[in-house]
């Protein structure tokens, strides 16, 4: 259900799906979504990873640094979302 909603047309539903994937430790799915071609899906994955709190930015439960995989970091660097 979370992966289905990550492609929803409503941005809040996509963000909540990304946050749900983080909450259930679906880091492999988040890693795969970061490499996708749809920028809305990549954004939802990032929002889930940082526990995006809409108008207040980063939430209280972002994923720990040790859960970032090399593929996640590589994908973020390739899209200038993270600077090495």
N, CA, C and O atoms as a Maestro MAE file, in Angstrom:
{
 s_m_m2io_version
 :::
 2.0.0
}

f_m_ct {
 s_m_title
 :::
 protein
 m_atom[336] {
  # First column is atom index #
  i_m_mmod_type
  r_m_x_coord
  r_m_y_coord
  r_m_z_coord
  i_m_residue_number
  s_m_chain_name
  s_m_pdb_residue_name
  s_m_pdb_atom_name
  i_m_atomic_number
  :::
  1 25 0.827 -1.179 0.000 1 A "UNK " " N  " 7
  2 3 0.000 0.000 0.000 1 A "UNK " " CA " 6
  3 2 0.884 1.260 0.000 1 A "UNK " " C  " 6
  4 15 0.584 2.230 -0.695 1 A "UNK " " O  " 8
  5 25 1.975 1.238 0.785 2 A "UNK " " N  " 7
  6 3 2.852 2.411 0.847 2 A "UNK " " CA " 6
  7 2 3.461 2.698 -0.511 2 A "UNK " " C  " 6
  8 15 3.512 3.847 -0.949 2 A "UNK " " O  " 8
  9 25 3.928 1.638 -1.180 3 A "UNK " " N  " 7
  10 3 4.551 1.831 -2.495 3 A "UNK " " CA " 6
  11 2 3.538 2.307 -3.527 3 A "UNK " " C  " 6
  12 15 3.888 3.060 -4.436 3 A "UNK " " O  " 8
  13 25 2.296 1.879 -3.395 4 A "UNK " " N  " 7
  14 3 1.255 2.361 -4.301 4 A "UNK " " CA " 6
  15 2 1.029 3.864 -4.076 4 A "UNK " " C  " 6
  16 15 0.904 4.629 -5.032 4 A "UNK " " O  " 8
  17 25 0.978 4.271 -2.815 5 A "UNK " " N  " 7
  18 3 0.699 5.673 -2.498 5 A "UNK " " CA " 6
  19 2 1.879 6.594 -2.776 5 A "UNK " " C  " 6
  20 15 1.697 7.809 -2.841 5 A "UNK " " O  " 8
  21 25 3.067 6.058 -2.940 6 A "UNK " " N  " 7
  22 3 4.223 6.897 -3.254 6 A "UNK " " CA " 6
  23 2 4.061 7.515 -4.643 6 A "UNK " " C  " 6
  24 15 4.716 8.507 -4.963 6 A "UNK " " O  " 8
  25 25 3.192 6.931 -5.464 7 A "UNK " " N  " 7
  26 3 2.923 7.439 -6.809 7 A "UNK " " CA " 6
  27 2 1.613 8.227 -6.887 7 A "UNK " " C  " 6
  28 15 1.161 8.576 -7.977 7 A "UNK " " O  " 8
  29 25 1.014 8.503 -5.745 8 A "UNK " " N  " 7
  30 3 -0.266 9.227 -5.706 8 A "UNK " " CA " 6
  31 2 -0.101 10.640 -6.267 8 A "UNK " " C  " 6
  32 15 0.991 11.204 -6.210 8 A "UNK " " O  " 8
  33 25 -1.165 11.206 -6.801 9 A "UNK " " N  " 7
  34 3 -1.071 12.554 -7.383 9 A "UNK " " CA " 6
  35 2 -0.999 13.651 -6.328 9 A "UNK " " C  " 6
  36 15 -0.541 14.757 -6.616 9 A "UNK " " O  " 8
  37 25 -1.448 13.358 -5.106 10 A "UNK " " N  " 7
  38 3 -1.417 14.338 -4.020 10 A "UNK " " CA " 6
  39 2 -0.071 14.271 -3.303 10 A "UNK " " C  " 6
  40 15 0.351 13.204 -2.858 10 A "UNK " " O  " 8
  41 25 0.598 15.416 -3.196 11 A "UNK " " N  " 7
  42 3 1.938 15.435 -2.599 11 A "UNK " " CA " 6
  43 2 1.946 15.049 -1.126 11 A "UNK " " C  " 6
  44 15 2.911 14.440 -0.664 11 A "UNK " " O  " 8
  45 25 0.909 15.382 -0.382 12 A "UNK " " N  " 7
  46 3 0.873 15.023 1.035 12 A "UNK " " CA " 6
  47 2 0.769 13.510 1.215 12 A "UNK " " C  " 6
  48 15 1.359 12.947 2.138 12 A "UNK " " O  " 8
  49 25 0.029 12.866 0.344 13 A "UNK " " N  " 7
  50 3 -0.089 11.404 0.421 13 A "UNK " " CA " 6
  51 2 1.240 10.762 0.054 13 A "UNK " " C  " 6
  52 15 1.642 9.780 0.680 13 A "UNK " " O  " 8
  53 25 1.934 11.300 -0.954 14 A "UNK " " N  " 7
  54 3 3.254 10.772 -1.313 14 A "UNK " " CA " 6
  55 2 4.228 10.919 -0.146 14 A "UNK " " C  " 6
  56 15 4.977 9.991 0.161 14 A "UNK " " O  " 8
  57 25 4.219 12.076 0.499 15 A "UNK " " N  " 7
  58 3 5.108 12.303 1.633 15 A "UNK " " CA " 6
  59 2 4.790 11.347 2.775 15 A "UNK " " C  " 6
  60 15 5.698 10.767 3.371 15 A "UNK " " O  " 8
  61 25 3.527 11.182 3.078 16 A "UNK " " N  " 7
  62 3 3.142 10.272 4.161 16 A "UNK " " CA " 6
  63 2 3.544 8.838 3.823 16 A "UNK " " C  " 6
  64 15 3.923 8.082 4.718 16 A "UNK " " O  " 8
  65 25 3.470 8.455 2.559 17 A "UNK " " N  " 7
  66 3 3.895 7.114 2.156 17 A "UNK " " CA " 6
  67 2 5.397 6.960 2.358 17 A "UNK " " C  " 6
  68 15 5.856 5.915 2.817 17 A "UNK " " O  " 8
  69 25 6.166 7.991 2.020 18 A "UNK " " N  " 7
  70 3 7.607 7.957 2.254 18 A "UNK " " CA " 6
  71 2 7.932 7.850 3.729 18 A "UNK " " C  " 6
  72 15 8.832 7.107 4.121 18 A "UNK " " O  " 8
  73 25 7.200 8.592 4.549 19 A "UNK " " N  " 7
  74 3 7.418 8.531 5.997 19 A "UNK " " CA " 6
  75 2 7.038 7.160 6.549 19 A "UNK " " C  " 6
  76 15 7.683 6.654 7.468 19 A "UNK " " O  " 8
  77 25 5.998 6.566 5.989 20 A "UNK " " N  " 7
  78 3 5.589 5.229 6.427 20 A "UNK " " CA " 6
  79 2 6.656 4.196 6.072 20 A "UNK " " C  " 6
  80 15 6.919 3.288 6.860 20 A "UNK " " O  " 8
  81 25 7.269 4.324 4.903 21 A "UNK " " N  " 7
  82 3 8.345 3.406 4.525 21 A "UNK " " CA " 6
  83 2 9.518 3.515 5.502 21 A "UNK " " C  " 6
  84 15 10.120 2.507 5.871 21 A "UNK " " O  " 8
  85 25 9.837 4.739 5.916 22 A "UNK " " N  " 7
  86 3 10.896 4.918 6.911 22 A "UNK " " CA " 6
  87 2 10.490 4.292 8.232 22 A "UNK " " C  " 6
  88 15 11.308 3.649 8.890 22 A "UNK " " O  " 8
  89 25 9.251 4.469 8.626 23 A "UNK " " N  " 7
  90 3 8.780 3.967 9.920 23 A "UNK " " CA " 6
  91 2 8.831 2.446 10.009 23 A "UNK " " C  " 6
  92 15 9.020 1.892 11.093 23 A "UNK " " O  " 8
  93 25 8.663 1.766 8.870 24 A "UNK " " N  " 7
  94 3 8.708 0.297 8.878 24 A "UNK " " CA " 6
  95 2 10.076 -0.224 8.439 24 A "UNK " " C  " 6
  96 15 10.226 -1.403 8.118 24 A "UNK " " O  " 8
  97 25 11.062 0.658 8.427 25 A "UNK " " N  " 7
  98 3 12.446 0.303 8.071 25 A "UNK " " CA " 6
  99 2 12.568 -0.286 6.662 25 A "UNK " " C  " 6
  100 15 13.342 -1.219 6.446 25 A "UNK " " O  " 8
  101 25 11.818 0.246 5.715 26 A "UNK " " N  " 7
  102 3 11.887 -0.208 4.323 26 A "UNK " " CA " 6
  103 2 12.948 0.602 3.576 26 A "UNK " " C  " 6
  104 15 12.657 1.265 2.580 26 A "UNK " " O  " 8
  105 25 14.181 0.533 4.077 27 A "UNK " " N  " 7
  106 3 15.259 1.338 3.516 27 A "UNK " " CA " 6
  107 2 15.638 0.899 2.105 27 A "UNK " " C  " 6
  108 15 16.079 1.719 1.299 27 A "UNK " " O  " 8
  109 25 15.469 -0.388 1.799 28 A "UNK " " N  " 7
  110 3 15.737 -0.859 0.436 28 A "UNK " " CA " 6
  111 2 14.776 -0.215 -0.560 28 A "UNK " " C  " 6
  112 15 15.171 0.163 -1.663 28 A "UNK " " O  " 8
  113 25 13.519 -0.095 -0.162 29 A "UNK " " N  " 7
  114 3 12.532 0.551 -1.034 29 A "UNK " " CA " 6
  115 2 12.848 2.031 -1.204 29 A "UNK " " C  " 6
  116 15 12.747 2.562 -2.310 29 A "UNK " " O  " 8
  117 25 13.227 2.695 -0.130 30 A "UNK " " N  " 7
  118 3 13.585 4.113 -0.226 30 A "UNK " " CA " 6
  119 2 14.799 4.303 -1.130 30 A "UNK " " C  " 6
  120 15 14.859 5.251 -1.913 30 A "UNK " " O  " 8
  121 25 15.757 3.403 -1.015 31 A "UNK " " N  " 7
  122 3 16.947 3.457 -1.864 31 A "UNK " " CA " 6
  123 2 16.563 3.331 -3.335 31 A "UNK " " C  " 6
  124 15 17.068 4.070 -4.179 31 A "UNK " " O  " 8
  125 25 15.681 2.406 -3.633 32 A "UNK " " N  " 7
  126 3 15.231 2.206 -5.018 32 A "UNK " " CA " 6
  127 2 14.458 3.419 -5.530 32 A "UNK " " C  " 6
  128 15 14.631 3.823 -6.680 32 A "UNK " " O  " 8
  129 25 13.612 3.999 -4.692 33 A "UNK " " N  " 7
  130 3 12.822 5.167 -5.098 33 A "UNK " " CA " 6
  131 2 13.701 6.381 -5.381 33 A "UNK " " C  " 6
  132 15 13.380 7.189 -6.252 33 A "UNK " " O  " 8
  133 25 14.799 6.513 -4.658 34 A "UNK " " N  " 7
  134 3 15.720 7.631 -4.893 34 A "UNK " " CA " 6
  135 2 16.363 7.563 -6.280 34 A "UNK " " C  " 6
  136 15 16.806 8.580 -6.813 34 A "UNK " " O  " 8
  137 25 16.410 6.379 -6.851 35 A "UNK " " N  " 7
  138 3 17.033 6.192 -8.153 35 A "UNK " " CA " 6
  139 2 16.025 6.258 -9.291 35 A "UNK " " C  " 6
  140 15 16.401 6.098 -10.452 35 A "UNK " " O  " 8
  141 25 14.759 6.490 -8.984 36 A "UNK " " N  " 7
  142 3 13.705 6.518 -9.989 36 A "UNK " " CA " 6
  143 2 13.777 7.741 -10.884 36 A "UNK " " C  " 6
  144 15 14.515 8.689 -10.613 36 A "UNK " " O  " 8
  145 25 13.003 7.703 -11.948 37 A "UNK " " N  " 7
  146 3 13.018 8.801 -12.917 37 A "UNK " " CA " 6
  147 2 12.018 9.917 -12.574 37 A "UNK " " C  " 6
  148 15 12.157 11.037 -13.066 37 A "UNK " " O  " 8
  149 25 11.033 9.627 -11.752 38 A "UNK " " N  " 7
  150 3 10.002 10.611 -11.406 38 A "UNK " " CA " 6
  151 2 10.485 11.478 -10.246 38 A "UNK " " C  " 6
  152 15 10.705 10.958 -9.152 38 A "UNK " " O  " 8
  153 25 10.656 12.786 -10.453 39 A "UNK " " N  " 7
  154 3 11.153 13.653 -9.378 39 A "UNK " " CA " 6
  155 2 10.213 13.722 -8.179 39 A "UNK " " C  " 6
  156 15 10.666 13.943 -7.056 39 A "UNK " " O  " 8
  157 25 8.925 13.539 -8.398 40 A "UNK " " N  " 7
  158 3 7.972 13.573 -7.279 40 A "UNK " " CA " 6
  159 2 8.179 12.383 -6.357 40 A "UNK " " C  " 6
  160 15 8.045 12.495 -5.139 40 A "UNK " " O  " 8
  161 25 8.504 11.253 -6.947 41 A "UNK " " N  " 7
  162 3 8.745 10.044 -6.166 41 A "UNK " " CA " 6
  163 2 10.066 10.163 -5.405 41 A "UNK " " C  " 6
  164 15 10.154 9.777 -4.239 41 A "UNK " " O  " 8
  165 25 11.080 10.694 -6.064 42 A "UNK " " N  " 7
  166 3 12.365 10.910 -5.378 42 A "UNK " " CA " 6
  167 2 12.177 11.851 -4.197 42 A "UNK " " C  " 6
  168 15 12.735 11.622 -3.124 42 A "UNK " " O  " 8
  169 25 11.390 12.912 -4.391 43 A "UNK " " N  " 7
  170 3 11.128 13.865 -3.311 43 A "UNK " " CA " 6
  171 2 10.393 13.189 -2.159 43 A "UNK " " C  " 6
  172 15 10.708 13.435 -0.994 43 A "UNK " " O  " 8
  173 25 9.418 12.341 -2.475 44 A "UNK " " N  " 7
  174 3 8.683 11.631 -1.418 44 A "UNK " " CA " 6
  175 2 9.610 10.720 -0.628 44 A "UNK " " C  " 6
  176 15 9.475 10.598 0.590 44 A "UNK " " O  " 8
  177 25 10.553 10.077 -1.319 45 A "UNK " " N  " 7
  178 3 11.522 9.221 -0.627 45 A "UNK " " CA " 6
  179 2 12.393 10.058 0.302 45 A "UNK " " C  " 6
  180 15 12.632 9.670 1.446 45 A "UNK " " O  " 8
  181 25 12.867 11.201 -0.183 46 A "UNK " " N  " 7
  182 3 13.679 12.091 0.664 46 A "UNK " " CA " 6
  183 2 12.870 12.612 1.854 46 A "UNK " " C  " 6
  184 15 13.368 12.659 2.979 46 A "UNK " " O  " 8
  185 25 11.629 13.001 1.597 47 A "UNK " " N  " 7
  186 3 10.773 13.481 2.678 47 A "UNK " " CA " 6
  187 2 10.594 12.417 3.749 47 A "UNK " " C  " 6
  188 15 10.601 12.714 4.944 47 A "UNK " " O  " 8
  189 25 10.435 11.178 3.308 48 A "UNK " " N  " 7
  190 3 10.312 10.085 4.266 48 A "UNK " " CA " 6
  191 2 11.580 9.872 5.051 48 A "UNK " " C  " 6
  192 15 11.531 9.611 6.253 48 A "UNK " " O  " 8
  193 25 12.730 9.980 4.383 49 A "UNK " " N  " 7
  194 3 14.014 9.747 5.043 49 A "UNK " " CA " 6
  195 2 14.299 10.774 6.140 49 A "UNK " " C  " 6
  196 15 14.878 10.439 7.173 49 A "UNK " " O  " 8
  197 25 13.894 12.016 5.912 50 A "UNK " " N  " 7
  198 3 14.167 13.057 6.918 50 A "UNK " " CA " 6
  199 2 12.973 13.304 7.831 50 A "UNK " " C  " 6
  200 15 13.000 14.204 8.669 50 A "UNK " " O  " 8
  201 25 11.910 12.490 7.663 51 A "UNK " " N  " 7
  202 3 10.686 12.671 8.455 51 A "UNK " " CA " 6
  203 2 10.150 14.091 8.274 51 A "UNK " " C  " 6
  204 15 9.860 14.790 9.245 51 A "UNK " " O  " 8
  205 25 10.027 14.499 7.013 52 A "UNK " " N  " 7
  206 3 9.607 15.858 6.671 52 A "UNK " " CA " 6
  207 2 8.348 16.247 7.428 52 A "UNK " " C  " 6
  208 15 7.379 15.489 7.472 52 A "UNK " " O  " 8
  209 25 8.370 17.421 8.019 53 A "UNK " " N  " 7
  210 3 7.283 17.896 8.861 53 A "UNK " " CA " 6
  211 2 6.597 19.104 8.225 53 A "UNK " " C  " 6
  212 15 6.333 20.105 8.892 53 A "UNK " " O  " 8
  213 25 6.314 18.995 6.931 54 A "UNK " " N  " 7
  214 3 5.633 20.023 6.146 54 A "UNK " " CA " 6
  215 2 6.173 21.421 6.385 54 A "UNK " " C  " 6
  216 15 7.234 21.748 5.852 54 A "UNK " " O  " 8
  217 25 5.516 22.246 7.142 55 A "UNK " " N  " 7
  218 3 5.922 23.644 7.256 55 A "UNK " " CA " 6
  219 2 7.103 23.850 8.204 55 A "UNK " " C  " 6
  220 15 7.591 24.971 8.349 55 A "UNK " " O  " 8
  221 25 7.558 22.795 8.842 56 A "UNK " " N  " 7
  222 3 8.612 22.945 9.839 56 A "UNK " " CA " 6
  223 2 9.893 22.202 9.487 56 A "UNK " " C  " 6
  224 15 10.793 22.103 10.321 56 A "UNK " " O  " 8
  225 25 9.993 21.687 8.287 57 A "UNK " " N  " 7
  226 3 11.232 21.046 7.845 57 A "UNK " " CA " 6
  227 2 11.448 19.661 8.408 57 A "UNK " " C  " 6
  228 15 10.531 18.839 8.408 57 A "UNK " " O  " 8
  229 25 12.633 19.396 8.883 58 A "UNK " " N  " 7
  230 3 13.002 18.065 9.347 58 A "UNK " " CA " 6
  231 2 12.236 17.719 10.622 58 A "UNK " " C  " 6
  232 15 12.132 18.521 11.549 58 A "UNK " " O  " 8
  233 25 11.709 16.506 10.634 59 A "UNK " " N  " 7
  234 3 10.937 16.039 11.776 59 A "UNK " " CA " 6
  235 2 11.810 15.518 12.904 59 A "UNK " " C  " 6
  236 15 13.023 15.727 12.917 59 A "UNK " " O  " 8
  237 25 11.188 14.849 13.833 60 A "UNK " " N  " 7
  238 3 11.882 14.385 15.028 60 A "UNK " " CA " 6
  239 2 12.474 12.985 14.875 60 A "UNK " " C  " 6
  240 15 13.172 12.512 15.771 60 A "UNK " " O  " 8
  241 25 12.207 12.321 13.755 61 A "UNK " " N  " 7
  242 3 12.661 10.948 13.627 61 A "UNK " " CA " 6
  243 2 13.257 10.660 12.237 61 A "UNK " " C  " 6
  244 15 12.785 9.751 11.554 61 A "UNK " " O  " 8
  245 25 14.275 11.409 11.807 62 A "UNK " " N  " 7
  246 3 14.906 11.089 10.519 62 A "UNK " " CA " 6
  247 2 15.675 9.768 10.638 62 A "UNK " " C  " 6
  248 15 15.997 9.325 11.740 62 A "UNK " " O  " 8
  249 25 15.962 9.150 9.492 63 A "UNK " " N  " 7
  250 3 16.697 7.887 9.581 63 A "UNK " " CA " 6
  251 2 18.103 8.150 10.103 63 A "UNK " " C  " 6
  252 15 18.696 9.187 9.805 63 A "UNK " " O  " 8
  253 25 18.634 7.216 10.878 64 A "UNK " " N  " 7
  254 3 19.993 7.392 11.404 64 A "UNK " " CA " 6
  255 2 21.026 7.324 10.280 64 A "UNK " " C  " 6
  256 15 20.803 6.684 9.252 64 A "UNK " " O  " 8
  257 25 22.128 7.977 10.487 65 A "UNK " " N  " 7
  258 3 23.169 8.028 9.459 65 A "UNK " " CA " 6
  259 2 23.674 6.642 9.070 65 A "UNK " " C  " 6
  260 15 24.055 6.429 7.919 65 A "UNK " " O  " 8
  261 25 23.683 5.705 10.001 66 A "UNK " " N  " 7
  262 3 24.192 4.373 9.676 66 A "UNK " " CA " 6
  263 2 23.239 3.582 8.782 66 A "UNK " " C  " 6
  264 15 23.610 2.520 8.282 66 A "UNK " " O  " 8
  265 25 22.034 4.073 8.575 67 A "UNK " " N  " 7
  266 3 21.071 3.409 7.688 67 A "UNK " " CA " 6
  267 2 21.173 3.906 6.250 67 A "UNK " " C  " 6
  268 15 20.588 3.305 5.349 67 A "UNK " " O  " 8
  269 25 21.912 5.000 6.022 68 A "UNK " " N  " 7
  270 3 22.128 5.482 4.658 68 A "UNK " " CA " 6
  271 2 23.019 4.487 3.940 68 A "UNK " " C  " 6
  272 15 24.123 4.192 4.398 68 A "UNK " " O  " 8
  273 25 22.548 3.969 2.819 69 A "UNK " " N  " 7
  274 3 23.345 3.018 2.051 69 A "UNK " " CA " 6
  275 2 24.224 3.782 1.061 69 A "UNK " " C  " 6
  276 15 23.937 4.937 0.747 69 A "UNK " " O  " 8
  277 25 25.277 3.157 0.574 70 A "UNK " " N  " 7
  278 3 26.105 3.810 -0.447 70 A "UNK " " CA " 6
  279 2 25.296 4.208 -1.686 70 A "UNK " " C  " 6
  280 15 25.573 5.241 -2.296 70 A "UNK " " O  " 8
  281 25 24.309 3.406 -2.057 71 A "UNK " " N  " 7
  282 3 23.483 3.748 -3.223 71 A "UNK " " CA " 6
  283 2 22.636 4.991 -2.961 71 A "UNK " " C  " 6
  284 15 22.427 5.799 -3.867 71 A "UNK " " O  " 8
  285 25 22.152 5.150 -1.743 72 A "UNK " " N  " 7
  286 3 21.385 6.355 -1.392 72 A "UNK " " CA " 6
  287 2 22.264 7.588 -1.526 72 A "UNK " " C  " 6
  288 15 21.874 8.587 -2.131 72 A "UNK " " O  " 8
  289 25 23.452 7.500 -0.952 73 A "UNK " " N  " 7
  290 3 24.370 8.636 -0.990 73 A "UNK " " CA " 6
  291 2 24.765 8.950 -2.428 73 A "UNK " " C  " 6
  292 15 24.791 10.116 -2.822 73 A "UNK " " O  " 8
  293 25 25.071 7.926 -3.211 74 A "UNK " " N  " 7
  294 3 25.447 8.116 -4.611 74 A "UNK " " CA " 6
  295 2 24.318 8.791 -5.392 74 A "UNK " " C  " 6
  296 15 24.563 9.700 -6.185 74 A "UNK " " O  " 8
  297 25 23.096 8.347 -5.165 75 A "UNK " " N  " 7
  298 3 21.943 8.926 -5.857 75 A "UNK " " CA " 6
  299 2 21.743 10.390 -5.484 75 A "UNK " " C  " 6
  300 15 21.432 11.215 -6.343 75 A "UNK " " O  " 8
  301 25 21.922 10.714 -4.207 76 A "UNK " " N  " 7
  302 3 21.748 12.102 -3.763 76 A "UNK " " CA " 6
  303 2 22.860 13.003 -4.295 76 A "UNK " " C  " 6
  304 15 22.611 14.157 -4.644 76 A "UNK " " O  " 8
  305 25 24.075 12.485 -4.359 77 A "UNK " " N  " 7
  306 3 25.189 13.267 -4.920 77 A "UNK " " CA " 6
  307 2 24.974 13.500 -6.413 77 A "UNK " " C  " 6
  308 15 25.240 14.592 -6.915 77 A "UNK " " O  " 8
  309 25 24.498 12.484 -7.120 78 A "UNK " " N  " 7
  310 3 24.284 12.593 -8.565 78 A "UNK " " CA " 6
  311 2 23.241 13.653 -8.900 78 A "UNK " " C  " 6
  312 15 23.298 14.263 -9.968 78 A "UNK " " O  " 8
  313 25 22.301 13.875 -8.004 79 A "UNK " " N  " 7
  314 3 21.236 14.846 -8.237 79 A "UNK " " CA " 6
  315 2 21.483 16.150 -7.482 79 A "UNK " " C  " 6
  316 15 20.576 16.970 -7.341 79 A "UNK " " O  " 8
  317 25 22.698 16.340 -7.004 80 A "UNK " " N  " 7
  318 3 23.099 17.546 -6.270 80 A "UNK " " CA " 6
  319 2 22.234 17.796 -5.033 80 A "UNK " " C  " 6
  320 15 21.983 18.943 -4.663 80 A "UNK " " O  " 8
  321 25 21.787 16.719 -4.403 81 A "UNK " " N  " 7
  322 3 21.026 16.843 -3.170 81 A "UNK " " CA " 6
  323 2 21.924 16.726 -1.955 81 A "UNK " " C  " 6
  324 15 21.543 17.077 -0.838 81 A "UNK " " O  " 8
  325 25 23.121 16.227 -2.199 82 A "UNK " " N  " 7
  326 3 24.107 16.055 -1.154 82 A "UNK " " CA " 6
  327 2 25.450 16.352 -1.761 82 A "UNK " " C  " 6
  328 15 25.739 15.896 -2.867 82 A "UNK " " O  " 8
  329 25 26.267 17.091 -1.083 83 A "UNK " " N  " 7
  330 3 27.568 17.474 -1.624 83 A "UNK " " CA " 6
  331 2 28.650 16.670 -0.937 83 A "UNK " " C  " 6
  332 15 28.728 16.622 0.291 83 A "UNK " " O  " 8
  333 25 29.483 16.038 -1.749 84 A "UNK " " N  " 7
  334 3 30.565 15.202 -1.204 84 A "UNK " " CA " 6
  335 2 31.805 16.047 -0.982 84 A "UNK " " C  " 6
  336 15 32.828 15.534 -0.528 84 A "UNK " " O  " 8
  :::
 }
 m_bond[335] {
  # First column is bond index #
  i_m_from
  i_m_to
  i_m_order
  :::
  1 1 2 1
  2 2 3 1
  3 3 4 2
  4 3 5 1
  5 5 6 1
  6 6 7 1
  7 7 8 2
  8 7 9 1
  9 9 10 1
  10 10 11 1
  11 11 12 2
  12 11 13 1
  13 13 14 1
  14 14 15 1
  15 15 16 2
  16 15 17 1
  17 17 18 1
  18 18 19 1
  19 19 20 2
  20 19 21 1
  21 21 22 1
  22 22 23 1
  23 23 24 2
  24 23 25 1
  25 25 26 1
  26 26 27 1
  27 27 28 2
  28 27 29 1
  29 29 30 1
  30 30 31 1
  31 31 32 2
  32 31 33 1
  33 33 34 1
  34 34 35 1
  35 35 36 2
  36 35 37 1
  37 37 38 1
  38 38 39 1
  39 39 40 2
  40 39 41 1
  41 41 42 1
  42 42 43 1
  43 43 44 2
  44 43 45 1
  45 45 46 1
  46 46 47 1
  47 47 48 2
  48 47 49 1
  49 49 50 1
  50 50 51 1
  51 51 52 2
  52 51 53 1
  53 53 54 1
  54 54 55 1
  55 55 56 2
  56 55 57 1
  57 57 58 1
  58 58 59 1
  59 59 60 2
  60 59 61 1
  61 61 62 1
  62 62 63 1
  63 63 64 2
  64 63 65 1
  65 65 66 1
  66 66 67 1
  67 67 68 2
  68 67 69 1
  69 69 70 1
  70 70 71 1
  71 71 72 2
  72 71 73 1
  73 73 74 1
  74 74 75 1
  75 75 76 2
  76 75 77 1
  77 77 78 1
  78 78 79 1
  79 79 80 2
  80 79 81 1
  81 81 82 1
  82 82 83 1
  83 83 84 2
  84 83 85 1
  85 85 86 1
  86 86 87 1
  87 87 88 2
  88 87 89 1
  89 89 90 1
  90 90 91 1
  91 91 92 2
  92 91 93 1
  93 93 94 1
  94 94 95 1
  95 95 96 2
  96 95 97 1
  97 97 98 1
  98 98 99 1
  99 99 100 2
  100 99 101 1
  101 101 102 1
  102 102 103 1
  103 103 104 2
  104 103 105 1
  105 105 106 1
  106 106 107 1
  107 107 108 2
  108 107 109 1
  109 109 110 1
  110 110 111 1
  111 111 112 2
  112 111 113 1
  113 113 114 1
  114 114 115 1
  115 115 116 2
  116 115 117 1
  117 117 118 1
  118 118 119 1
  119 119 120 2
  120 119 121 1
  121 121 122 1
  122 122 123 1
  123 123 124 2
  124 123 125 1
  125 125 126 1
  126 126 127 1
  127 127 128 2
  128 127 129 1
  129 129 130 1
  130 130 131 1
  131 131 132 2
  132 131 133 1
  133 133 134 1
  134 134 135 1
  135 135 136 2
  136 135 137 1
  137 137 138 1
  138 138 139 1
  139 139 140 2
  140 139 141 1
  141 141 142 1
  142 142 143 1
  143 143 144 2
  144 143 145 1
  145 145 146 1
  146 146 147 1
  147 147 148 2
  148 147 149 1
  149 149 150 1
  150 150 151 1
  151 151 152 2
  152 151 153 1
  153 153 154 1
  154 154 155 1
  155 155 156 2
  156 155 157 1
  157 157 158 1
  158 158 159 1
  159 159 160 2
  160 159 161 1
  161 161 162 1
  162 162 163 1
  163 163 164 2
  164 163 165 1
  165 165 166 1
  166 166 167 1
  167 167 168 2
  168 167 169 1
  169 169 170 1
  170 170 171 1
  171 171 172 2
  172 171 173 1
  173 173 174 1
  174 174 175 1
  175 175 176 2
  176 175 177 1
  177 177 178 1
  178 178 179 1
  179 179 180 2
  180 179 181 1
  181 181 182 1
  182 182 183 1
  183 183 184 2
  184 183 185 1
  185 185 186 1
  186 186 187 1
  187 187 188 2
  188 187 189 1
  189 189 190 1
  190 190 191 1
  191 191 192 2
  192 191 193 1
  193 193 194 1
  194 194 195 1
  195 195 196 2
  196 195 197 1
  197 197 198 1
  198 198 199 1
  199 199 200 2
  200 199 201 1
  201 201 202 1
  202 202 203 1
  203 203 204 2
  204 203 205 1
  205 205 206 1
  206 206 207 1
  207 207 208 2
  208 207 209 1
  209 209 210 1
  210 210 211 1
  211 211 212 2
  212 211 213 1
  213 213 214 1
  214 214 215 1
  215 215 216 2
  216 215 217 1
  217 217 218 1
  218 218 219 1
  219 219 220 2
  220 219 221 1
  221 221 222 1
  222 222 223 1
  223 223 224 2
  224 223 225 1
  225 225 226 1
  226 226 227 1
  227 227 228 2
  228 227 229 1
  229 229 230 1
  230 230 231 1
  231 231 232 2
  232 231 233 1
  233 233 234 1
  234 234 235 1
  235 235 236 2
  236 235 237 1
  237 237 238 1
  238 238 239 1
  239 239 240 2
  240 239 241 1
  241 241 242 1
  242 242 243 1
  243 243 244 2
  244 243 245 1
  245 245 246 1
  246 246 247 1
  247 247 248 2
  248 247 249 1
  249 249 250 1
  250 250 251 1
  251 251 252 2
  252 251 253 1
  253 253 254 1
  254 254 255 1
  255 255 256 2
  256 255 257 1
  257 257 258 1
  258 258 259 1
  259 259 260 2
  260 259 261 1
  261 261 262 1
  262 262 263 1
  263 263 264 2
  264 263 265 1
  265 265 266 1
  266 266 267 1
  267 267 268 2
  268 267 269 1
  269 269 270 1
  270 270 271 1
  271 271 272 2
  272 271 273 1
  273 273 274 1
  274 274 275 1
  275 275 276 2
  276 275 277 1
  277 277 278 1
  278 278 279 1
  279 279 280 2
  280 279 281 1
  281 281 282 1
  282 282 283 1
  283 283 284 2
  284 283 285 1
  285 285 286 1
  286 286 287 1
  287 287 288 2
  288 287 289 1
  289 289 290 1
  290 290 291 1
  291 291 292 2
  292 291 293 1
  293 293 294 1
  294 294 295 1
  295 295 296 2
  296 295 297 1
  297 297 298 1
  298 298 299 1
  299 299 300 2
  300 299 301 1
  301 301 302 1
  302 302 303 1
  303 303 304 2
  304 303 305 1
  305 305 306 1
  306 306 307 1
  307 307 308 2
  308 307 309 1
  309 309 310 1
  310 310 311 1
  311 311 312 2
  312 311 313 1
  313 313 314 1
  314 314 315 1
  315 315 316 2
  316 315 317 1
  317 317 318 1
  318 318 319 1
  319 319 320 2
  320 319 321 1
  321 321 322 1
  322 322 323 1
  323 323 324 2
  324 323 325 1
  325 325 326 1
  326 326 327 1
  327 327 328 2
  328 327 329 1
  329 329 330 1
  330 330 331 1
  331 331 332 2
  332 331 333 1
  333 333 334 1
  334 334 335 1
  335 335 336 2
  :::
 }
}
